[in-house]
Amino acid sequence: PIRLLESGPAAGAIGAAYVGAQLGMDRLIAFDMGGTTAKVCIVEGGEPTVRNGFEVGRVHRLKQGSGLPVSMPVVDMIEIGAGGGSIAALDGLGLLKVGPHSAGSRPGPAGYGLGGEEPTVTDADIVLGYLDPDYFLGGRMTLDAAASRQAMVSRLGSAFGHDPVAAAAGIARVVDEHMALAVQVHATEHGHDPRTFPMVAFGGAAPVHAARIARILGVSHVVIPAAAGVLSATGLLVAPPMVEESRTRLLELRDWDAAAVEAIYADLVAQAQRELGTDVARIDRFVEMRFLGQGFEIEVAVGDGDDPAGYRDRFVREYEHIYGVTPDYERIEIVTWRVRVYGPFTVPTLTRTVSPDASEERTRTRTAWFAETGLVEVPVRRMLSLPPEERVTGPAILQLPESTAVVGPDDIAWLDQHGNLHVEIAVRRPETADAAALSGARS
């Protein structure tokens, strides 16, 4: 049962990898933002990165070491204390802070009309015109925009001249900068430049913020899946059955024993197959390696025919990829041996019907705020009613039943044949963007 921990967010990363495979993207940033937190995972080689331990029940959500360590494989994600329900407040110095405390689902954001009075990220999105009060959850729920504005004024007004739009814009900027920084740190720690990755944004809140975060990071291409709000469920449908087994046994490469190595792998595969209860369709081998004397290991994928030289070459390449240098030191040891054993599985073909709605009012508009423009009238479209390949130039708002995609000024969006929305982020000089943001905040 312990393997169910974090299975929902992990399934979202698997779903993002599935969408990427549909589009020929084998490396991407999976960005998941829901009601409580946001999570980021790097997908490389078509699969989410995996680590072999994490923490649960943290007393301080973002502080490593404040929770219970769990030693088991898990999709490698960084958690950010920012979701739709994250509460904004002024600290003792009068500075705006967002999260990690959340309003939850009940009472939830003030705009839910369930008794909540604290301003949240969702309330900011309502005040800024991103969310349609009459089309939340596909029209099954009505939002109270007046309550959202009142929460901004009553709790944050002293810092923003009692202007609800200015307060909401402050929340949006703090949240987006916070999430962009977390993505930057997570990617850098894995040896990546986020500007070289596309982003797949999913969860109820991620499509609202993805274009702005991508612009901050320098990411040029954002994909919002057709089923963005339920991509974790999609991930569970497309994930193949797999069991991972590992064993710790120290072995220096200079003491290589081919027979002993194959015996370790054979035992691990047999144990995994017993757990699977099916035939074996695929076996992937991994080892955790380090230079002798180091306190941390690096996981390296290896082949079943690799000799000690092959293990060393793969380790050195991965070490250089992560750290940029390789110590002038020859003694290398393997610490842990690992296999991932997959059972037979046929990946289902999932499609979402894209049928233009002739009854939709294509000229519908709403007032929304953007850093580059301030308050401006923008077109509002139903995302799945867009004809495939039709280009929409931002600013614009494209609605899904379970989410909303916000397209920034000069960004270009279009729907592909699978129902995924693509957004090409406009390149903007930093000094121009900063000046526009200041102007927009004043307005």
N, C-alpha and C positions, 0 to 999 in steps of 0.2 A: 504493500500500500504506500510505502514511503515514496515510491516512484511517481505517484500522482502529484507530489509537490511541484508547484510552478508549472504544471502541465498546460494550463490555459495560455499563459503568455508564451510558453515554448511552442505550442501549437500555432500561435499567431506568426511566429518567425518561420515555421515550416510552411504555413500558408503563403507568406511573402516569397519564400524561395520557389514555391509552386508557380506563383504568378510570374516571377522572374524567368522561370524555365519556359513558360508559354511565350514570353517575349524575347527569348534568346539572351537574357541577362544572367550570367553566372556569378556575378558579384554585385552586391547592392547593400544599402543601409535599410534595415527593417525598422520602421518607426511606428510604435504602437502607443496611442494616447487615449485613455478611456476616462472614467469618472474620477478615479483616485490618484493614479500615477501614470507616468509615461515610461516606456521601456524601449531600449535601442539594442539591436543586435546586428552584427556584421555577418552577411552571407557571402561566402567565398567558395568558388568551385561548385556552385549550385546548392550548397548545404550550409545551414547555420553553424557558426563556430560553437564548439563544445568545451566546457571546462569540467573539472572533476571535484567540485565542491562548492558550496554556497552556504548562506545563513538564512535561518527562518526566525520569526518572532523577534526581530530587532527592537530593542527599546528605543533606539534612535534610528529611524528608518534608513537614513543614508549613511550611517556611521558603521564602517566595517569593524567587527569585533564586539558589537553590542547585542548580538543575537546568538542563536544556537547553531554551531557549525554542523553541516550535514555532508558527509563524504560519499558522494555519488555523482554520476555524470549528469550534467544539466546543460541546456542551451545557454551559452554565455551572453547574458544581457546585463546592461546597466540600468538601474532603476532611478528615475527622477521624480522627486516629490511634487509633481505638477500634473493635475488632471482637471477635468471639467468641474469637479466639486472642490478643488483646492481653494482654501479661504484666503482672501487678501486682507491685510491689516497693517496699521502703522505701528512701528516699534517705538521704544522709549525715546528715540531721537527724531521721531516723526518721519522715518524713512519707510517706504513701501516694501512690504515683504509678502510673498505669495507662497502658501504651503509651509510645511508639509501637512498641516492639519486640514481635514476634509469635512465637508458638510454631509458626506455620504449621500444615500438616496432618500432618506427621510431624516430631517425635513428637507435636505438637499438644498440646492441654490434657491435664493429668494424667488427667482423667476418661475420655479416649479409650482408656486402657490400652495405649498404644503406647510407653511409656517416658518420657513427659513428666513432669517433676517441678515445673515452675513453675506457680504459680497464675495462671489466666487468667479472663477475663470469663465464658467458658463454665463453668469450674469454679465460679465464684460462683453462676451460675444453677442449677447442679446442687445446690449446698449449700443454696441458698435454697428449693429445692423446685419451681422453675419447670419444669425439664426432667425428663421421665420416663426413668429409666435403662433401662426396658424398652421404650420406644416412641420411641427416637431413630431418625431416618430411617424413620419408619413401622414400627419394630420390627425393621429390618434390621441395627441396630447396638445393642449393649448398652454402657451407660456404667458406669464404675467410680466410684460415689459415694464410696466409702471413700478412694480415691486423691485425689479432689478435696478432701475434708476434710483429709487428711494434708498436701496441698500448702499449704493455708491455714495450718495450725498450724506447719509446719516453716519456712516462709518469711516469714510475717507475724505469727505468734503473739505475738511480743514486744510488738507495739503494740496487741494486742487481747485481752490476757489469755488467750492460747492458746485462744480461743473461735472455732471455724471459722465459725459463723454471723455473729458480729460482724465478722470479717474480710471475709466475703463481702458482708455488707451495706455495709461501707465501700467495697468495690470498686464495687458497683452504684451507690452514691450518687455517687462520683467520676465514673464513666463517664456517668451520666445528666445530671449537672450540666454536664459538659464538652460533651456533645453539644447540650444545650439552649442553652448559651451560643453555640456555633458557629451554630446555626440562627438565633438572635436577631441575631447580627452579620451573617450573610449576608442575611437578610431586610431588615434596616435599611439595609444598603448599597445595596439595590435600591429603597429608598423604601417598604418595606412594614411593616406591623404584623403579626407572625405570629399574633396573636390573632384576626385576621379571616379566617384561612385554615383549611380542614380539612387534615388530614395523611393521606397514603397511605403506609403503612409496609410495606416488603417486604424480601426477603433473609432468610436463615435466622435472623438474630438480632434484626432490627428489631421484629417483633411482640412479642418478650419485653419490650422496653424502651419501646415507643412510648407506652403509656398514661402511664407515669411522666414521660417527657419532655414529653408534651403538657400534663400538669398543671403542670409547672414553667413552661412557656411561656405558659399560659393558653389553649391551644388546646382547643376544646370538642368536636371531632368527629374521630375517627380511623377510617380505613378500612383494613382488612387484606384484600387481595385473596384470592380463592379459591386462586390459585396463587402465593402470596406468595414462596415460596422460589425460584421460577423465573420471576419477572416480567421479567427481562432477556431471556429467550428469547421471552416473549410480545411484548415490545417489538419484537424483530427481525421477528416475523411480521406485525405491524400497521404497520410503518414504511413509508411510500410511497417509491418511488425519487425521489431529489432530488439535484441538483447545484447547488452554490453557486459563483458566480464574482464576482470583485471587481476593481476598478481604482482606483488612486489618481490623482486629478486635482484640484488645488486650484481652487475657483471660489467667489468671493464672490457672495452672492445679488444684490447690486446690479449685478453684471456678467453677469447671467443671459443665456444664449444657448440658446433653446429647441431649435434645430436641433442644436447640439452635444450637448446633454443627451440627446436622443432617439437620436443616433448612438452615444453611449456605451452606452446600454441595449441597443440593437439588437445591437451587437457582443458584449456579454456574454451575451445570450440565445442568439445563434448558437453561441457557444463552448460554452455549457452543453448545448445541444441535441445538439451533436456528441458530447459525452461520454455523454449519456443514451442516444443511439442509438434513441430512440423519439419519438413525437409529444409535443407539449407539452400538458399538461392544465391547468397553472396557473403563473403567474409572479407572484412577490412581489418588490417593489422596496424597497430600503433605502438609506440614506445614513448616513455618519458625519459629524456636524456639530459645530461648536464656535464659541464666540465668538472672533473674531479675536484671536490672541495667546495663547490657552489652549494648554496642552500635551497635553490629553486630549480625546477626542471621545466623543459619545454616538450610538449607533445609533438611527435613527428610521425607522419604516416609513412609506412615502409611496405615493401613488396615481399611476397613469400619467397622470392629467389635472391633477395639482397644478401650480400656478404658484409663483413665488417666495414669495408671501404664504402659500400653503398650506404650503410647506416650513418657513417661519419659525414659523407657528402650531404645527405639529406638534412642532418642536424645542423651542419655549418650554414647551409643555405637558409634554413629557418631562423637560426640565431642572427645572422646578418640582416634578414628581413625585419626582425623585431627590433634589434638594438643598433643596427647600422655598422657594427664592428664585430670582429672576431678576435678573441684573445689569442696571443701567441703561445698556445698551450696545447699539447697533443693528447694528454690523458683525458679520455671521455668515458663515462660510464652510463649504462642503462639502469634505471631505478625501477620502473614499472613496465610491465608487458600487458597489452590490452588487445581485445578483439571486439569487433561489432559484427554480430551475426544476424543476417536478415532472412526472413522467411519469404516464401513465394507471395507476390503481390502484383496486382495489375492496377496501375494508377487510373482512377476514374476520370472521365472527361466531364468537367463541370462547365456549364455555360449559363449565362444569364440572358434572358430574352431582352433584346433591345428593339422596341417597337415605338417609332415616333407617334406622339399623341397629337392628333390634328386639332383637338379641342384646347390645347394649351395656349395661353396668351403669351405669344412670343415677345410682346412689347412691354411686359410687366417689369417694373423697376422698384427699387427700394433704396433709401438713403443709407449709405454705409461709410465708415471711416477708414481711411488708409493713411499711413504715415506720409506718403508722397503727395497726397491730394487734399487731406482733411476730409470733411464730409462731402460726399458726392453721390449723385444718383447713378445707380449701376443696374444693368440688366440682371434679371433673376430667371434662370432656366431650370427645368427638370433635367438632370444629367442624363438619365436613360431615355429621354425623348430626343436627345440630340441626334441628328443623322450622323452615322459614322464618318469620320474624317473632316467634318465641318469644323473650321477654325473659329474659336471664340477668343477675342483679344480682351484682356483685362483692363480695368477692373470689372469683375463679374462674379456672380454667385451662382453656383450650380448645385442643385439640391438632389440628395438621395433620400430614400425613405428612412434610412438609419444614420445619415450623416449629412454634412454640408461641405462642399469644396469651395474655398475662397481663392479666387484667381486674382493676383495682384496686378497693379498697373503695368501695362505693356507685356505681361506674361501671355503666352499663347497656349490655349488648351484645346484638346480634341479627344474624341472617343474612338477607341479601336474596335475591331470586329468582335472582341471578347467582352466588350462592355467596360473595359478599363479606361479611366480618364488619364491622359498624359498632359503634363504641364511643363512647357519649356520656360525656364525662368529668365527674365530679361536681365542682361548684364547692365549694371549701373555703377558708376564711379562712386566710391565711398563718400567723398566729400559732398557730392551732389545729393546722395541719399540722406546724409546727416542733416544738411541744410533743409531738405524737404520735410524731414521728420520734425524738426523744430518748428517749422512753419505750420505743419499739420497739427501739432500739439497745441499751438496758440489758437488755431481756429476751433 
